[in-house]
Amino acid sequence: MKLDEFIYKIDNFCGYKNNWTIIKDSESSDKYGYYPEKRPIEIYIRNSIINLDKPPGPTSHEVAYWVKKMLGVNKAGHGGTLEP
């Protein structure tokens, strides 16, 4: 389903009568980043948030260390507490 078809389907479902202006002639370039379907896994890992359910026992810092080692990255941390 195309984006404009999806927008109109949502409008019809909600009973809206919106007049949309959809511009389809825009272009992009690989020199400014990656298209999602062409993005290397390393970029996903580097720019990711990993949600995990920390088991009781290891500290939050230990789990962050394990994530760094498993993914082979230099930086990893946690936001807030992972303690139960």
Distance bins in CASP14 RR format, pairs under 12 A and 6 or more apart:
PFRMAT RR
TARGET T0000
AUTHOR 0000-0000-0000
RMODE 2
METHOD distances of the structure
MODEL  1
1 7 0 0 0 0 0 1 0 0 0 0 0
1 8 0 0 0 0 0 1 0 0 0 0 0
1 9 1 0 0 1 0 0 0 0 0 0 0
1 10 0 0 0 0 0 1 0 0 0 0 0
2 8 0 0 0 0 1 0 0 0 0 0 0
2 9 0 0 0 0 0 1 0 0 0 0 0
2 22 0 0 0 0 1 0 0 0 0 0 0
2 24 0 0 0 0 1 0 0 0 0 0 0
3 9 0 0 0 0 0 1 0 0 0 0 0
3 10 0 0 0 0 0 1 0 0 0 0 0
3 20 0 0 0 0 0 1 0 0 0 0 0
3 22 1 0 0 1 0 0 0 0 0 0 0
3 23 0 0 0 0 0 1 0 0 0 0 0
3 24 0 0 0 0 1 0 0 0 0 0 0
4 10 0 0 0 0 0 1 0 0 0 0 0
4 11 0 0 0 0 0 1 0 0 0 0 0
4 18 0 0 0 0 0 1 0 0 0 0 0
4 20 1 0 0 1 0 0 0 0 0 0 0
4 21 0 0 0 0 0 1 0 0 0 0 0
4 22 1 0 1 0 0 0 0 0 0 0 0
4 23 0 0 0 0 0 1 0 0 0 0 0
4 24 1 0 0 1 0 0 0 0 0 0 0
5 11 0 0 0 0 0 1 0 0 0 0 0
5 12 0 0 0 0 0 1 0 0 0 0 0
5 20 0 0 0 0 0 1 0 0 0 0 0
5 22 0 0 0 0 0 1 0 0 0 0 0
6 12 0 0 0 0 0 1 0 0 0 0 0
6 13 0 0 0 0 0 1 0 0 0 0 0
6 20 0 0 0 0 0 1 0 0 0 0 0
6 22 0 0 0 0 0 1 0 0 0 0 0
7 13 0 0 0 0 0 1 0 0 0 0 0
7 14 0 0 0 0 0 1 0 0 0 0 0
7 16 0 0 0 0 1 0 0 0 0 0 0
7 18 0 0 0 0 1 0 0 0 0 0 0
7 19 0 0 0 0 0 1 0 0 0 0 0
7 20 1 0 0 1 0 0 0 0 0 0 0
7 21 0 0 0 0 0 1 0 0 0 0 0
7 22 1 0 0 1 0 0 0 0 0 0 0
8 14 0 0 0 0 0 1 0 0 0 0 0
8 15 0 0 0 0 0 1 0 0 0 0 0
8 16 0 0 0 0 1 0 0 0 0 0 0
8 17 0 0 0 0 0 1 0 0 0 0 0
8 18 0 0 0 0 1 0 0 0 0 0 0
8 19 0 0 0 0 0 1 0 0 0 0 0
8 20 1 0 0 1 0 0 0 0 0 0 0
8 22 0 0 0 0 1 0 0 0 0 0 0
9 15 0 0 0 0 0 1 0 0 0 0 0
9 16 0 0 0 0 0 1 0 0 0 0 0
10 16 1 0 0 1 0 0 0 0 0 0 0
10 18 0 0 0 0 1 0 0 0 0 0 0
10 20 0 0 0 0 0 1 0 0 0 0 0
11 17 1 0 0 1 0 0 0 0 0 0 0
11 18 1 0 1 0 0 0 0 0 0 0 0
11 19 0 0 0 0 1 0 0 0 0 0 0
11 20 0 0 0 0 1 0 0 0 0 0 0
12 18 0 0 0 0 0 1 0 0 0 0 0
27 35 0 0 0 0 0 1 0 0 0 0 0
28 34 0 0 0 0 0 1 0 0 0 0 0
28 35 1 0 0 1 0 0 0 0 0 0 0
28 36 0 0 0 0 0 1 0 0 0 0 0
28 38 0 0 0 0 0 1 0 0 0 0 0
29 35 0 0 0 0 0 1 0 0 0 0 0
30 38 1 0 0 1 0 0 0 0 0 0 0
30 39 0 0 0 0 0 1 0 0 0 0 0
30 40 0 0 0 0 0 1 0 0 0 0 0
33 39 0 0 0 0 1 0 0 0 0 0 0
33 40 0 0 0 0 0 1 0 0 0 0 0
33 43 0 0 0 0 1 0 0 0 0 0 0
33 47 0 0 0 0 0 1 0 0 0 0 0
34 40 1 0 0 1 0 0 0 0 0 0 0
34 41 0 0 0 0 0 1 0 0 0 0 0
34 42 0 0 0 0 0 1 0 0 0 0 0
34 43 1 0 0 1 0 0 0 0 0 0 0
34 44 0 0 0 0 1 0 0 0 0 0 0
34 46 0 0 0 0 0 1 0 0 0 0 0
34 47 0 0 0 0 0 1 0 0 0 0 0
35 43 0 0 0 0 0 1 0 0 0 0 0
36 43 0 0 0 0 0 1 0 0 0 0 0
36 44 0 0 0 0 1 0 0 0 0 0 0
36 47 0 0 0 0 0 1 0 0 0 0 0
37 44 0 0 0 0 0 1 0 0 0 0 0
38 44 0 0 0 0 0 1 0 0 0 0 0
39 45 0 0 0 0 0 1 0 0 0 0 0
39 46 0 0 0 0 0 1 0 0 0 0 0
39 47 0 0 0 0 1 0 0 0 0 0 0
39 48 0 0 0 0 0 1 0 0 0 0 0
40 46 0 0 0 0 1 0 0 0 0 0 0
40 47 0 0 0 0 0 1 0 0 0 0 0
41 47 0 0 0 0 0 1 0 0 0 0 0
41 48 0 0 0 0 0 1 0 0 0 0 0
41 71 0 0 0 0 0 1 0 0 0 0 0
42 48 0 0 0 0 0 1 0 0 0 0 0
42 71 0 0 0 0 1 0 0 0 0 0 0
42 72 0 0 0 0 1 0 0 0 0 0 0
42 73 0 0 0 0 1 0 0 0 0 0 0
43 73 0 0 0 0 0 1 0 0 0 0 0
44 50 0 0 0 0 0 1 0 0 0 0 0
44 71 0 0 0 0 0 1 0 0 0 0 0
44 73 0 0 0 0 0 1 0 0 0 0 0
45 67 0 0 0 0 0 1 0 0 0 0 0
45 68 0 0 0 0 0 1 0 0 0 0 0
45 70 0 0 0 0 0 1 0 0 0 0 0
45 71 1 0 1 0 0 0 0 0 0 0 0
45 72 0 0 0 0 1 0 0 0 0 0 0
45 73 1 0 0 1 0 0 0 0 0 0 0
45 74 0 0 0 0 0 1 0 0 0 0 0
45 75 0 0 0 0 0 1 0 0 0 0 0
45 76 0 0 0 0 1 0 0 0 0 0 0
46 71 0 0 0 0 1 0 0 0 0 0 0
46 72 0 0 0 0 0 1 0 0 0 0 0
46 73 1 0 0 1 0 0 0 0 0 0 0
46 74 0 0 0 0 1 0 0 0 0 0 0
46 75 0 0 0 0 1 0 0 0 0 0 0
46 76 0 0 0 0 0 1 0 0 0 0 0
47 73 0 0 0 0 0 1 0 0 0 0 0
47 75 0 0 0 0 0 1 0 0 0 0 0
48 67 0 0 0 0 0 1 0 0 0 0 0
48 71 0 0 0 0 1 0 0 0 0 0 0
48 73 0 0 0 0 1 0 0 0 0 0 0
48 75 0 0 0 0 0 1 0 0 0 0 0
48 76 0 0 0 0 1 0 0 0 0 0 0
48 77 0 0 0 0 0 1 0 0 0 0 0
49 67 0 0 0 0 0 1 0 0 0 0 0
49 76 0 0 0 0 0 1 0 0 0 0 0
49 77 0 0 0 0 0 1 0 0 0 0 0
49 78 0 0 0 0 0 1 0 0 0 0 0
49 79 0 0 0 0 1 0 0 0 0 0 0
50 63 0 0 0 0 0 1 0 0 0 0 0
50 64 0 0 0 0 1 0 0 0 0 0 0
50 66 0 0 0 0 0 1 0 0 0 0 0
50 67 1 0 0 1 0 0 0 0 0 0 0
50 68 0 0 0 0 0 1 0 0 0 0 0
50 70 0 0 0 0 0 1 0 0 0 0 0
50 71 0 0 0 0 1 0 0 0 0 0 0
50 73 0 0 0 0 0 1 0 0 0 0 0
50 76 0 0 0 0 1 0 0 0 0 0 0
50 77 0 0 0 0 1 0 0 0 0 0 0
50 78 0 0 0 0 1 0 0 0 0 0 0
50 79 0 0 0 0 0 1 0 0 0 0 0
50 82 0 0 0 0 0 1 0 0 0 0 0
51 67 0 0 0 0 0 1 0 0 0 0 0
51 78 0 0 0 0 0 1 0 0 0 0 0
51 79 0 0 0 0 0 1 0 0 0 0 0
51 82 0 0 0 0 0 1 0 0 0 0 0
52 58 0 0 0 0 0 1 0 0 0 0 0
52 60 0 0 0 0 0 1 0 0 0 0 0
52 63 1 0 0 1 0 0 0 0 0 0 0
52 64 0 0 0 0 0 1 0 0 0 0 0
52 66 0 0 0 0 1 0 0 0 0 0 0
52 67 1 0 0 1 0 0 0 0 0 0 0
52 70 0 0 0 0 0 1 0 0 0 0 0
52 76 0 0 0 0 0 1 0 0 0 0 0
52 77 0 0 0 0 0 1 0 0 0 0 0
52 78 0 0 0 0 1 0 0 0 0 0 0
52 79 0 0 0 0 0 1 0 0 0 0 0
52 82 1 0 0 1 0 0 0 0 0 0 0
53 63 0 0 0 0 0 1 0 0 0 0 0
53 82 0 0 0 0 1 0 0 0 0 0 0
53 84 0 0 0 0 1 0 0 0 0 0 0
54 60 1 0 0 1 0 0 0 0 0 0 0
54 61 0 0 0 0 0 1 0 0 0 0 0
54 62 0 0 0 0 1 0 0 0 0 0 0
54 63 1 0 1 0 0 0 0 0 0 0 0
54 64 0 0 0 0 1 0 0 0 0 0 0
54 66 0 0 0 0 0 1 0 0 0 0 0
54 67 0 0 0 0 0 1 0 0 0 0 0
54 78 0 0 0 0 1 0 0 0 0 0 0
54 79 0 0 0 0 0 1 0 0 0 0 0
54 80 0 0 0 0 0 1 0 0 0 0 0
54 81 0 0 0 0 1 0 0 0 0 0 0
54 82 1 0 1 0 0 0 0 0 0 0 0
54 83 1 0 0 1 0 0 0 0 0 0 0
54 84 1 0 0 1 0 0 0 0 0 0 0
55 62 0 0 0 0 0 1 0 0 0 0 0
55 63 0 0 0 0 1 0 0 0 0 0 0
55 66 0 0 0 0 0 1 0 0 0 0 0
55 82 0 0 0 0 1 0 0 0 0 0 0
55 83 0 0 0 0 0 1 0 0 0 0 0
55 84 0 0 0 0 1 0 0 0 0 0 0
56 63 0 0 0 0 0 1 0 0 0 0 0
56 82 0 0 0 0 0 1 0 0 0 0 0
56 83 0 0 0 0 1 0 0 0 0 0 0
56 84 1 0 1 0 0 0 0 0 0 0 0
57 63 0 0 0 0 1 0 0 0 0 0 0
57 82 0 0 0 0 0 1 0 0 0 0 0
57 83 0 0 0 0 1 0 0 0 0 0 0
57 84 0 0 0 0 1 0 0 0 0 0 0
58 64 0 0 0 0 1 0 0 0 0 0 0
58 65 0 0 0 0 1 0 0 0 0 0 0
58 66 1 0 0 1 0 0 0 0 0 0 0
58 67 0 0 0 0 0 1 0 0 0 0 0
58 78 0 0 0 0 0 1 0 0 0 0 0
58 82 0 0 0 0 1 0 0 0 0 0 0
58 83 0 0 0 0 0 1 0 0 0 0 0
58 84 0 0 0 0 0 1 0 0 0 0 0
59 65 0 0 0 0 1 0 0 0 0 0 0
59 66 0 0 0 0 0 1 0 0 0 0 0
59 78 0 0 0 0 1 0 0 0 0 0 0
59 81 0 0 0 0 0 1 0 0 0 0 0
59 82 0 0 0 0 1 0 0 0 0 0 0
59 83 0 0 0 0 1 0 0 0 0 0 0
59 84 0 0 0 0 0 1 0 0 0 0 0
60 66 0 0 0 0 0 1 0 0 0 0 0
60 67 0 0 0 0 0 1 0 0 0 0 0
60 76 0 0 0 0 0 1 0 0 0 0 0
60 77 0 0 0 0 1 0 0 0 0 0 0
60 78 1 0 1 0 0 0 0 0 0 0 0
60 79 0 0 0 0 1 0 0 0 0 0 0
60 80 1 0 0 1 0 0 0 0 0 0 0
60 81 1 0 0 1 0 0 0 0 0 0 0
60 82 1 1 0 0 0 0 0 0 0 0 0
60 83 1 0 0 1 0 0 0 0 0 0 0
60 84 0 0 0 0 0 1 0 0 0 0 0
61 67 0 0 0 0 0 1 0 0 0 0 0
61 68 0 0 0 0 0 1 0 0 0 0 0
61 76 0 0 0 0 0 1 0 0 0 0 0
61 77 0 0 0 0 1 0 0 0 0 0 0
61 78 1 0 0 1 0 0 0 0 0 0 0
61 79 0 0 0 0 0 1 0 0 0 0 0
61 80 0 0 0 0 0 1 0 0 0 0 0
61 81 0 0 0 0 0 1 0 0 0 0 0
61 82 0 0 0 0 1 0 0 0 0 0 0
61 83 0 0 0 0 0 1 0 0 0 0 0
62 68 0 0 0 0 0 1 0 0 0 0 0
62 69 0 0 0 0 0 1 0 0 0 0 0
62 76 0 0 0 0 0 1 0 0 0 0 0
62 77 0 0 0 0 0 1 0 0 0 0 0
62 78 0 0 0 0 0 1 0 0 0 0 0
62 82 0 0 0 0 1 0 0 0 0 0 0
62 83 0 0 0 0 0 1 0 0 0 0 0
63 69 0 0 0 0 0 1 0 0 0 0 0
63 70 0 0 0 0 0 1 0 0 0 0 0
63 76 0 0 0 0 1 0 0 0 0 0 0
63 77 0 0 0 0 1 0 0 0 0 0 0
63 78 1 0 0 1 0 0 0 0 0 0 0
63 79 0 0 0 0 0 1 0 0 0 0 0
63 81 0 0 0 0 0 1 0 0 0 0 0
63 82 1 0 0 1 0 0 0 0 0 0 0
63 83 0 0 0 0 0 1 0 0 0 0 0
64 70 0 0 0 0 0 1 0 0 0 0 0
64 71 0 0 0 0 0 1 0 0 0 0 0
64 73 0 0 0 0 0 1 0 0 0 0 0
64 75 0 0 0 0 1 0 0 0 0 0 0
64 76 1 0 1 0 0 0 0 0 0 0 0
64 77 1 0 1 0 0 0 0 0 0 0 0
64 78 1 0 1 0 0 0 0 0 0 0 0
64 79 0 0 0 0 1 0 0 0 0 0 0
64 80 0 0 0 0 0 1 0 0 0 0 0
64 82 0 0 0 0 1 0 0 0 0 0 0
65 71 0 0 0 0 0 1 0 0 0 0 0
65 72 0 0 0 0 0 1 0 0 0 0 0
65 73 0 0 0 0 0 1 0 0 0 0 0
65 74 0 0 0 0 0 1 0 0 0 0 0
65 75 0 0 0 0 0 1 0 0 0 0 0
65 76 1 0 0 1 0 0 0 0 0 0 0
65 77 0 0 0 0 1 0 0 0 0 0 0
65 78 0 0 0 0 0 1 0 0 0 0 0
66 72 0 0 0 0 0 1 0 0 0 0 0
66 73 0 0 0 0 0 1 0 0 0 0 0
66 76 0 0 0 0 1 0 0 0 0 0 0
66 77 0 0 0 0 0 1 0 0 0 0 0
66 78 0 0 0 0 0 1 0 0 0 0 0
66 82 0 0 0 0 0 1 0 0 0 0 0
67 73 1 0 0 1 0 0 0 0 0 0 0
67 74 0 0 0 0 0 1 0 0 0 0 0
67 75 0 0 0 0 0 1 0 0 0 0 0
67 76 1 0 1 0 0 0 0 0 0 0 0
67 77 1 0 0 1 0 0 0 0 0 0 0
67 78 0 0 0 0 1 0 0 0 0 0 0
67 82 0 0 0 0 0 1 0 0 0 0 0
68 74 1 0 0 1 0 0 0 0 0 0 0
68 75 1 0 0 1 0 0 0 0 0 0 0
68 76 1 0 1 0 0 0 0 0 0 0 0
68 77 0 0 0 0 1 0 0 0 0 0 0
68 78 0 0 0 0 0 1 0 0 0 0 0
69 76 0 0 0 0 1 0 0 0 0 0 0
70 76 0 0 0 0 1 0 0 0 0 0 0
71 77 0 0 0 0 0 1 0 0 0 0 0
END
